[in-house]
Amino acid sequence: MLYRSADLKDWEYLSTFGPANASDGEWECPDLFPLPVDGDPDNVKWVLVVNINPGAVAGGSGGQYFVGDFDGVQFTADPDSLVPTDADGNVDLRHCLWLDWGRDYYAAVSFSNAPENRRIMIGWMNNWDYANSLPTTPWRSSMSLAREIELATVDGFPRLVQRPVLTLDSGEPARTIQNMELLHNSLLQLPHAMPGSAQLIDAEILPGTARTIAFRLLSAPDGSTATVLTFDALTSRLTLDRRNSGNTAFHDKFSSAESAPVKLDGGALRLKVIVDQCSVEVFAQDGRVVLSDLVFPGPGTWAPTCTSKAAQPRCGNWASRPCPNGGTVLQCPPGPAGKSAQRP
């Protein structure tokens, strides 16, 4: 329900929206704001964010959104934002619009009056399925990275894109791997993160005829545990798998693998992955798709690797340098493929 107030004490009822799309759980933490589409100030749409628990696409808590119009009284969702019910009254959650396809991005709301009219959003990295059982003390999880959100035309419709708010200019020299080719079943050892800091992996990958590309993140020295991020070119799905990530036994609903539909763009898969002490946030295709999960790896599990199966993918140029906070930046900006790896 929408209300308005001039003094934040006396409230006037305006209208009601919903139920619509994912509605089997409790709706809470709503947010409503305008955004220009593709940066065009003459084409402004409104975004209604509705967090739901339970009933999200990955199970338990999550955040969905609708794109439409708001006349100051009533929000009206665009038809392409609404998912029809089947004969039994059910909704295919895979067709709803989600802020995040992972398990741990909930109660997300944005800041008003940010500088330069930027819309910045932040969420709680947790899920009520297991929130009270996390192996942490005296807190229960943390907030996500702040994300700048925009509306962009995706497949002909306005959709949210999200980019983490990061400061990357460390002033340190970069280590580079240029025009990398990854052979079938070969292993590319990526630069380690510095202990006690976060790591950013920024890559553009050209899968070619490869069936899968996989990153093993927060991998144990003996390879016994890791959080695995996999792109399957046959199904066009990106999966974040934490089932063997370390400590998963504290709750029977924690061990999970989340996946989202991701289309190649000009044959390329672009990833921005932020790996922290107990979290992985994945931004695919310039933020069109996001996956965020908590993980609880064992000590010393920082070595990331990249592998391919069933043919030979190609990558662009890789560079690694420390973040301003002491972390590691690993970049793979667009570049020509097909040459041998060149190392500094």
Secondary structure, 3 states (H helix, E strand, C coil): CEEECCCCCCCEEEECCCCCCCCCCEEEEEEEEEEEECCEEEEEEEEEEEEEECCCCCCCCEEEEEEEEECCCCEEECHHHCCCCCCCCCCCHHHCCECCCCCCCEEEEECCCCHHHCCEEEEEECCCCCHHHCCCCCCCCEECCCEEEEEEEECCEEEEEEEECCCCCCCCCCEEEECCECCCCCEEECCCCCCCCCEEEEEEEECCCCCEEEEEEEECCCCCCCEEEEEECCCCEEEEECCCCCCCCCCCCCCCEEEEECCCECCEEEEEEEECCCEEEEEECCCCEEEEEECCCCCCCCEEEEEEECCCCEECCEEEEECCCCCEEEEECCCCCCCCCECC
